[in-house]
Amino acid sequence: MTDRPVPPSTRHGRVAPLGSPLPASDVFHPDQIAVTANRFANQYLAAAARLGLEAAPTPEAARTWMISGHGRRLAVRAAVLGCNNPLAIRTAADKYLTHLRLACHDIAMPAYTCLHAGSRRQWDAAMAKACHWARDRYPVVVKSTTGSGAQNVHADIDDEEALSSALRALRVARVGRFLVESQQRGTLYRVTVFDGGVVRAFAKFPGAVIGDGRATIRELVRATGARRRACGLSPIPLGRQVVRHLQKRGLELQSVLPAGTRQTLTAEISGRLGCRREPVASDALPDAARALFRRAARASGLRWTGFDYFCEDITDPASAHLGTFIELNSAPTPNEFVPGMTRTDYLAVATTVLARYFGLDHAERVAT
């Protein structure tokens, strides 16, 4: 890795020392609760009842329950667990500090440079530095050090013109600090870890449409958006990134795809951009991969976290542990839209997590 300036102060408050271990927290704290609504929040309450634990609303925060038993407590809000150390949460909210912290523990991260810009002169200098750094590293990814859901993220950048365009977009969005990092090859996996154990994993693929020989790409995306809205999801935005991705492949929004042809809409892999998810059986992960995620979770200081991880095949014992970590999520939810997952499956996930947290002897088979 190159170009590592001194970690700046952040608007998230005090952050965790990069090289030191962080104790896990089992006491309620408002900073530990991520505000996110989903229909599977009651699965943790149902799981608590199955395990003989007490669950009651808390006066400290609305729509929050405190699950207690065996001398321990756990706050749950909208299926988000409040068991993470607040300092670790603040560190995880900054992608640059996350890179530094994981690198301090010998966790593989992409090559990157972190740049700051505010005034016009600073932006001119940052653009020059970014283009110089990326010259021999294309394709690259440009992303803000804050934000989630692929906001202010530009992937599949393979020349200076595209890089300059992405940086101008960040400037318009008033992004003051950003990363330029090498784009990884292979398959992207989301792996959720709780107390050092892998709870679930799935592969993520870019959003795409399938041609029917009649409708244009724009019409196919609109039809996909209608189906996503019916599932409570937002439609796929037809922005500059989609247009550029299609143009690089000789297509435009008015192009008609041959019947049965699958066309990706963007190189970025995000639920907001219609990514496709395929579950990976929990018992299919090799021991070396499980040990890697256990070590990464310990380095992050988060008991409950989701890792974005690139590798060729996460079920291959020879290569599953040789991939690269991209990001982590300090508040993963169990309701990721995965085909085939049912309420029974989500209840099994919640039961497994609570049993592990409260030290109960309970094994639940999760159909993922």
C-alpha positions as CSV (number, residue, x, y, z in Angstrom):
1,M,0.0,0.0,0.0
2,T,1.1,3.5,-0.7
3,D,0.6,7.1,0.3
4,R,-0.7,6.7,3.9
5,P,-1.0,10.2,5.5
6,V,-1.5,10.5,9.2
7,P,-5.1,9.6,10.1
8,P,-7.1,12.8,10.3
9,S,-9.6,13.6,12.9
10,T,-13.2,12.6,11.9
11,R,-16.6,14.0,12.5
12,H,-17.5,10.6,14.1
13,G,-15.7,11.6,17.3
14,R,-12.9,9.6,18.9
15,V,-11.9,6.5,17.0
16,A,-10.2,3.3,18.0
17,P,-6.4,3.0,18.3
18,L,-5.4,1.3,15.1
19,G,-3.1,-1.4,16.5
20,S,-4.8,-2.2,19.8
21,P,-7.5,-4.8,20.5
22,L,-11.0,-3.5,21.3
23,P,-13.1,-5.0,24.0
24,A,-16.6,-6.1,23.0
25,S,-19.5,-4.4,24.7
26,D,-22.6,-6.1,26.1
27,V,-24.1,-3.0,27.6
28,F,-26.7,-0.9,25.9
29,H,-25.4,2.4,24.4
30,P,-27.4,4.6,22.0
31,D,-24.4,4.8,19.6
32,Q,-24.5,1.1,19.1
33,I,-28.0,1.2,17.5
34,A,-28.2,1.7,13.7
35,V,-31.5,3.1,12.6
36,T,-32.8,0.9,9.8
37,A,-36.4,-0.5,9.4
38,N,-37.2,-3.9,8.1
39,R,-39.9,-6.5,8.5
40,F,-37.7,-9.1,10.1
41,A,-37.1,-7.2,13.4
42,N,-39.5,-9.5,15.3
43,Q,-37.4,-12.6,14.4
44,Y,-35.0,-11.7,17.2
45,L,-37.8,-11.4,19.7
46,A,-39.2,-14.8,18.5
47,A,-35.7,-16.3,18.8
48,A,-35.4,-14.9,22.3
49,A,-38.7,-16.6,23.3
50,R,-37.5,-19.9,21.8
51,L,-34.3,-19.7,24.0
52,G,-36.1,-18.7,27.2
53,L,-34.7,-15.2,27.2
54,E,-36.5,-12.1,28.4
55,A,-37.3,-9.3,25.9
56,A,-38.8,-5.9,26.8
57,P,-38.9,-2.4,25.2
58,T,-36.3,0.0,26.5
59,P,-37.1,3.6,27.6
60,E,-33.7,4.8,26.3
61,A,-34.7,4.6,22.6
62,A,-37.9,4.1,20.5
63,R,-38.5,0.8,18.8
64,T,-35.7,-0.8,20.7
65,W,-35.9,-4.0,22.8
66,M,-33.5,-5.2,25.4
67,I,-33.0,-9.0,25.4
68,S,-31.6,-10.3,28.7
69,G,-30.7,-13.5,30.4
70,H,-27.8,-15.4,32.1
71,G,-26.4,-12.2,33.4
72,R,-26.1,-10.5,29.9
73,R,-28.0,-7.9,27.9
74,L,-28.3,-7.2,24.2
75,A,-30.1,-4.3,22.6
76,V,-32.0,-5.0,19.3
77,R,-33.5,-2.4,17.1
78,A,-35.1,-3.3,13.7
79,A,-33.0,-6.5,13.6
80,V,-29.7,-4.6,14.2
81,L,-27.7,-5.9,17.2
82,G,-26.4,-3.4,19.7
83,C,-23.4,-5.5,20.8
84,N,-20.6,-3.6,19.1
85,N,-18.0,-1.4,20.7
86,P,-18.9,2.3,20.0
87,L,-15.3,3.1,19.2
88,A,-15.1,0.3,16.7
89,I,-18.4,1.5,15.1
90,R,-16.9,5.0,14.6
91,T,-13.7,3.5,13.1
92,A,-15.7,1.3,10.7
93,A,-17.7,4.3,9.6
94,D,-14.5,5.7,7.9
95,K,-13.2,3.5,5.1
96,Y,-9.7,4.9,5.3
97,L,-9.4,4.2,9.0
98,T,-10.8,0.7,8.3
99,H,-8.0,0.1,5.7
100,L,-5.4,1.2,8.2
101,R,-6.7,-0.8,11.1
102,L,-7.1,-4.1,9.2
103,A,-3.7,-3.6,7.5
104,C,-2.1,-3.2,11.0
105,H,-3.3,-6.8,11.7
106,D,-2.0,-8.1,8.4
107,I,-5.4,-8.4,6.8
108,A,-5.1,-8.2,2.9
109,M,-6.6,-4.9,1.6
110,P,-6.4,-3.3,-1.9
111,A,-3.5,-1.0,-2.8
112,Y,-4.8,2.5,-2.3
113,T,-4.1,6.2,-1.8
114,C,-6.1,8.5,0.3
115,L,-6.5,12.1,-0.8
116,H,-8.0,15.3,0.7
117,A,-9.5,18.2,-1.2
118,G,-11.5,21.3,-0.4
119,S,-10.5,24.4,-2.3
120,R,-10.1,24.5,-6.1
121,R,-6.3,24.4,-5.8
122,Q,-6.5,21.4,-3.5
123,W,-8.8,19.6,-6.0
124,D,-6.4,20.3,-8.9
125,A,-3.5,18.9,-6.8
126,A,-5.6,15.9,-5.7
127,M,-6.6,15.1,-9.3
128,A,-3.0,15.2,-10.4
129,K,-1.9,12.9,-7.6
130,A,-4.7,10.5,-8.2
131,C,-4.0,10.3,-12.0
132,H,-0.3,9.8,-11.3
133,W,-1.0,7.0,-8.7
134,A,-3.4,5.2,-10.9
135,R,-1.3,5.4,-14.1
136,D,0.0,1.8,-13.8
137,R,-2.9,0.4,-11.7
138,Y,-6.0,0.6,-13.9
139,P,-8.7,-0.4,-13.5
140,V,-9.3,1.5,-10.2
141,V,-12.2,2.4,-7.9
142,V,-12.8,5.9,-6.5
143,K,-14.9,6.2,-3.3
144,S,-15.7,8.6,-0.5
145,T,-14.2,7.6,2.9
146,T,-17.7,7.9,4.3
147,G,-21.2,6.8,3.3
148,S,-22.8,3.4,2.4
149,G,-24.9,1.8,-0.2
150,A,-22.4,2.6,-3.0
151,Q,-23.0,6.3,-2.5
152,N,-20.1,8.3,-4.1
153,V,-18.5,5.1,-5.4
154,H,-17.2,4.9,-9.0
155,A,-15.9,1.6,-10.2
156,D,-14.4,0.1,-13.4
157,I,-12.3,3.3,-14.1
158,D,-9.7,2.3,-16.7
159,D,-8.3,5.6,-18.0
160,E,-7.4,9.1,-17.0
161,E,-10.5,10.6,-18.6
162,A,-12.8,8.4,-16.6
163,L,-10.9,9.0,-13.4
164,S,-11.1,12.8,-13.9
165,S,-14.8,12.5,-14.5
166,A,-15.3,10.4,-11.3
167,L,-13.3,13.0,-9.3
168,R,-15.4,15.8,-10.6
169,A,-18.5,14.0,-9.5
170,L,-17.1,13.7,-6.0
171,R,-16.3,17.4,-6.0
172,V,-19.9,18.2,-7.0
173,A,-21.1,16.0,-4.2
174,R,-18.8,17.9,-1.8
175,V,-16.7,14.9,-0.8
176,G,-13.6,16.2,1.0
177,R,-11.7,12.9,1.5
178,F,-11.6,9.9,-0.8
179,L,-9.8,6.8,-1.7
180,V,-8.4,5.6,-5.1
181,E,-7.8,1.9,-4.9
182,S,-7.0,-0.9,-7.2
183,Q,-10.1,-2.8,-8.5
184,Q,-10.2,-6.4,-7.4
185,R,-10.9,-9.4,-9.6
186,G,-12.9,-12.5,-8.8
187,T,-16.3,-12.8,-7.0
188,L,-17.5,-10.5,-4.3
189,Y,-18.8,-12.2,-1.2
190,R,-20.6,-10.8,1.8
191,V,-19.7,-12.8,4.9
192,T,-21.5,-12.0,8.2
193,V,-19.6,-12.9,11.4
194,F,-20.8,-13.0,14.9
195,D,-18.4,-13.6,17.9
196,G,-15.8,-15.0,15.5
197,G,-18.1,-17.5,13.8
198,V,-19.5,-17.2,10.3
199,V,-23.3,-16.8,10.4
200,R,-24.0,-16.7,6.7
201,A,-22.4,-15.9,3.4
202,F,-23.5,-15.1,-0.1
203,A,-22.0,-14.1,-3.5
204,K,-22.9,-10.7,-5.0
205,F,-23.1,-10.0,-8.7
206,P,-23.7,-6.7,-10.5
207,G,-27.2,-5.7,-11.4
208,A,-28.3,-6.9,-14.9
209,V,-31.3,-7.2,-17.2
210,I,-32.1,-10.0,-19.6
211,G,-33.2,-9.1,-23.1
212,D,-36.3,-10.3,-24.8
213,G,-35.6,-9.2,-28.3
214,R,-38.2,-6.4,-28.2
215,A,-37.8,-4.1,-25.2
216,T,-35.0,-1.5,-24.9
217,I,-32.6,-1.6,-22.0
218,R,-34.4,1.4,-20.5
219,E,-37.7,-0.4,-20.6
220,L,-36.2,-3.6,-19.1
221,V,-34.8,-1.5,-16.2
222,R,-38.1,0.1,-15.6
223,A,-39.8,-3.3,-15.5
224,T,-37.2,-4.5,-13.1
225,G,-37.8,-1.4,-11.0
226,A,-41.5,-2.2,-10.8
227,R,-40.7,-5.7,-9.5
228,R,-38.3,-4.3,-7.0
229,R,-40.9,-1.8,-5.7
230,A,-43.3,-4.7,-5.2
231,C,-40.6,-6.2,-2.9
232,G,-40.1,-3.0,-1.0
233,L,-36.9,-2.2,-2.8
234,S,-35.9,1.0,-4.6
235,P,-35.7,1.0,-8.5
236,I,-32.3,1.0,-10.2
237,P,-31.2,4.6,-10.9
238,L,-30.3,5.2,-14.6
239,G,-27.4,7.6,-13.9
240,R,-24.1,8.5,-15.5
241,Q,-22.5,5.3,-14.3
242,V,-25.0,3.0,-16.0
243,V,-24.8,5.0,-19.3
244,R,-21.0,4.9,-19.2
245,H,-21.0,1.2,-18.5
246,L,-23.2,0.5,-21.5
247,Q,-21.3,2.9,-23.8
248,K,-18.0,1.0,-23.0
249,R,-19.8,-2.1,-24.4
250,G,-21.2,-0.4,-27.5
251,L,-24.7,-0.1,-26.1
252,E,-27.0,2.7,-25.0
253,L,-30.3,2.9,-23.1
254,Q,-32.3,2.6,-26.3
255,S,-30.5,-0.6,-27.4
256,V,-32.6,-3.7,-27.8
257,L,-30.9,-6.9,-26.4
258,P,-31.3,-10.2,-28.1
259,A,-33.6,-12.6,-26.3
260,G,-31.9,-14.4,-23.4
261,T,-28.9,-12.0,-23.4
262,R,-27.9,-10.9,-19.9
263,Q,-26.4,-7.4,-19.7
264,T,-24.9,-5.9,-16.6
265,L,-25.8,-2.3,-15.8
266,T,-22.8,-1.3,-13.8
267,A,-19.5,-2.7,-12.4
268,E,-20.5,-1.6,-8.9
269,I,-22.1,-4.3,-6.8
270,S,-24.7,-2.8,-4.5
271,G,-28.3,-3.5,-3.5
272,R,-29.2,0.0,-4.5
273,L,-28.0,-0.8,-8.1
274,G,-29.8,-4.1,-8.3
275,C,-27.1,-6.6,-7.4
276,R,-28.0,-10.3,-7.5
277,R,-27.2,-12.4,-4.5
278,E,-26.6,-16.2,-4.4
279,P,-26.4,-17.9,-1.0
280,V,-23.4,-20.0,0.0
281,A,-23.9,-22.9,2.4
282,S,-22.4,-22.1,5.7
283,D,-20.7,-25.5,6.0
284,A,-19.1,-25.0,2.6
285,L,-16.5,-22.5,3.8
286,P,-13.1,-24.2,4.4
287,D,-11.5,-24.0,7.8
288,A,-8.8,-21.6,6.5
289,A,-11.4,-19.1,5.4
290,R,-13.3,-19.3,8.7
291,A,-10.0,-18.7,10.5
292,L,-9.4,-15.6,8.3
293,F,-12.8,-14.1,9.0
294,R,-12.4,-14.8,12.7
295,R,-9.0,-12.9,12.6
296,A,-10.5,-10.0,10.6
297,A,-13.4,-9.7,13.0
298,R,-11.1,-9.6,16.0
299,A,-9.0,-7.0,14.2
300,S,-12.1,-4.8,13.5
301,G,-13.2,-4.9,17.2
302,L,-16.7,-5.7,16.0
303,R,-18.6,-8.7,17.4
304,W,-21.3,-8.4,14.8
305,T,-20.0,-7.4,11.3
306,G,-20.3,-8.1,7.6
307,F,-17.3,-8.2,5.4
308,D,-17.1,-7.6,1.6
309,Y,-14.5,-10.0,0.4
310,F,-13.1,-10.7,-3.1
311,C,-11.7,-14.1,-4.0
312,E,-12.0,-16.6,-6.9
313,D,-14.1,-19.2,-5.0
314,I,-14.8,-18.9,-1.3
315,T,-15.6,-22.7,-1.1
316,D,-12.2,-23.7,-2.6
317,P,-9.8,-24.8,0.3
318,A,-6.8,-23.8,-1.8
319,S,-7.7,-20.2,-2.5
320,A,-10.6,-19.2,-0.2
321,H,-8.3,-17.5,2.3
322,L,-6.1,-15.7,-0.3
323,G,-8.6,-13.0,-1.2
324,T,-8.8,-9.3,-0.4
325,F,-11.1,-7.5,2.0
326,I,-12.8,-4.4,0.5
327,E,-15.1,-3.0,3.3
328,L,-16.9,-4.0,6.5
329,N,-20.3,-3.2,7.9
330,S,-20.7,-2.5,11.6
331,A,-24.5,-3.1,11.5
332,P,-25.3,-5.9,9.0
333,T,-29.0,-6.9,9.0
334,P,-30.2,-10.5,8.5
335,N,-32.8,-9.5,5.9
336,E,-30.5,-9.2,2.9
337,F,-32.6,-10.0,-0.1
338,V,-31.5,-13.5,-1.0
339,P,-33.7,-15.7,-3.2
340,G,-35.0,-18.8,-1.3
341,M,-34.6,-17.3,2.2
342,T,-37.8,-17.6,4.2
343,R,-38.9,-16.3,7.6
344,T,-38.0,-19.7,9.0
345,D,-34.5,-19.3,7.7
346,Y,-34.2,-15.8,9.2
347,L,-35.5,-17.1,12.5
348,A,-32.8,-19.8,12.4
349,V,-30.2,-17.1,11.9
350,A,-31.5,-15.0,14.8
351,T,-31.6,-18.1,17.1
352,T,-28.1,-19.1,16.2
353,V,-26.8,-15.5,16.9
354,L,-28.6,-15.2,20.2
355,A,-27.5,-18.6,21.4
356,R,-23.9,-17.8,20.6
357,Y,-24.1,-14.4,22.3
358,F,-25.7,-15.7,25.5
359,G,-23.6,-18.8,25.7
360,L,-26.4,-21.3,25.2
361,D,-26.0,-24.8,23.9
362,H,-28.2,-24.6,20.8
363,A,-27.4,-25.5,17.2
364,E,-29.7,-24.3,14.4
365,R,-29.4,-25.5,10.8
366,V,-29.7,-22.4,8.5
367,A,-30.7,-23.1,5.0
368,T,-28.3,-20.8,3.2
